[in-house]
Amino acid sequence: MSRHWWYRGRRVAVGSLARRAGVRPGGRRRVLDYGCGTGHMGGTLAAFGEVWGVEAAAEALEHGRFDRYAGVVCAASMAEAELPEGSFGLISCLDVIEHVDDDGALLRQLAARLEPDGVLLLAAPMDPRLYSSMDEAIGHRRRYTRESLFGTIRDAGLEPVVACGYVVALLPLARAHRRRIQQGRARPEDEWKVPAAPLNVALSGIAMGEGLLARWVSLPPGLSLIVAARRRTASPQERAA
């Protein structure tokens, strides 16, 4: 799975956006990878500090690789993970909130685990019109618009710092493929199979190019949107209320 062009490009995009949001590589910060899956983001996140992972699926932990993690916990919720508040300088939550019934509650819980100047890196699928049996097959409750995602982030006490679309150049092809799935002319599982090597290399080059651009340019929402957010500081009027 880590060889798939989607994950190759997203690793680059996440690293670029973290730097753009002011997270410097190195240091002694603690990093949380919430929804770490099989650990394919470990190398990218380890550049920013000591990485800890939380994953609900025991099978993913059994078959994953976590040599870049200080520790990994199998937990179905933040409460079950028992993580202390205010203890992480960087938290990644990539393609997770669309799987839970109450996305706002999860974001509030993650926000509480951030250090005062910490950064949350969030990725979520975009465009509700693309919702298909593929989304249902992998447990998506919803897809977002930029406005609905930003609203959910702000309602959780966070403020977006910078955002960048992902899978933008390939969006027309992705939309066409989703339409084929919606019409029953393509299988949902085709979405996450690693393509033949030459095609995977070509798609990886495009996706990684977008990932590099995220260091300096805010691309419009693509098939996904990656957002860096910080805890919102209350205004003087809010503190006085």
Secondary structure, 3 states (H helix, E strand, C coil): CCCCHHHHHHHHHHHHHHHHCCCCCCCCCEEEEECCCCCCCHHHHHCCCEEEEEECCHHHHHHCCCCCCCEEEECCCHHHHCCCCCCEEEEEEECCHHHCCCHHHHHHHHHHHEEEEEEEEEEEEECHHHCCHHHHHCCCCCCECHHHHHHHHHHCCEEEEEEEEECCCCHHHHHHHHHHHHCCCCCHHHHHCCCCHHHHHHHHHHHHHHHHHCCCCCCCCCCEEEEEEEECCCCHHHHHC
